[in-house]
Amino acid sequence: MSRSVVFRPEARTELALAWDWYEEKRAGLGDELVVCVEAAIAGASREPDLHRRVRGEVRRALVRRFPYGVFFVADDDELLVLAISHDRRSPGYWESRLSNE
């Protein structure tokens, strides 16, 4: 079952900033990141229970090839992307987004 995907605005901003950073390193690398993030989100949408819970109902899907995780909450109809976070970023910084669902 595939769910509709909804992004918190902050998650979209995080992806855009990551794209910018990788594009500065090598043209096209930002696009590769986006493809990998989209694949992680698609997999999470199909099978959210395959991903480890990190806090309450929040789960994390790892992004292949890049040191990022997609933090999300899923129900029967929707996958809410809370954050797209670099693995070295302070853990739990996105938790304040839970109260703003």
N, C-alpha and C positions, 0 to 999 in steps of 0.2 A: 504494500500500500504506500503510495506516495502522498505526502502531505504538502499543503501550500507552505511556502517559505516566506517568513516575515523577518525583516532585519530591524533591529534597534538602530536609530540613526548613528549612534556611536560606533556600532560595528561596521557600518558602511564607511565611516570616516577612517577607522583603523585599517580597513582593506585598501582604501585609496592612498593612505600614507605609506603603507607597505609597498604598494605598487610603485609609487614615486621613488622610494628608496632603491628598490631593485632595478628600476629602469635607469637610474643614475649609474648603477654598477655595470649594467650591460643592456643595450637595447633589446627588447623582447622578453627579458627575464621577468619583468612585472606581469606581462601577459601570461607567462608560464605559471607564476604564482596564482593568478586568478583562476586559471584552469584547474589547478590542484585544489584550491579552496572550494571551487564549485563542485568538484568530484567528492570532496569530503562532505559537503552539505547534502549532495544528492544521496550519498550512502546513508547519512544520518537520517534523512527524510524517509528512506525506504525501511531501514532497520535501526531505529533509535536505541533499542534495548541492547544492541551489540556494543555500545559505547559506555565506558565507565562513568558512573556517577561521581561527581566531584563535590557537590554540596546539595543536599535535598534532592530535588528533581532535576537539577542541572547536570548535564552530561558534557563530555568533551570528545570531539572527533579530532583525531590527529590528521595533519595535512602532510601528504607524501612529499618528499624532496625538500621541504622547507620546515624550519623550526617554529611552526605555528600550530595552534589548536583553535578549533571552533567550539565555543561554549554555547549550548542551546538547551531549550526546554521543548519537549514535544508532547502533544496530546493526540487524540485520534485524527484530528483534522489539520493541525498546524504545527510547524516547527518554527520556533522563535529563536533567532540568532541573537544572543546577548552580546557576544564579543568575538573578535578574531584577534587572538593574542599571541605575541611572540613568546616562546618558551622561557625566555629570560626576564620577562616583565614580572613585576611584583605579583605574586599569586593573590587571587581574590580581589584585585582592584575593581573588577566588574560587578562585584556583589551588590553594590548600591543600585544597580539596574534592575534587580529583582523586584524591588518595591515599586518600580515605575512601570511594571508590565501593564 
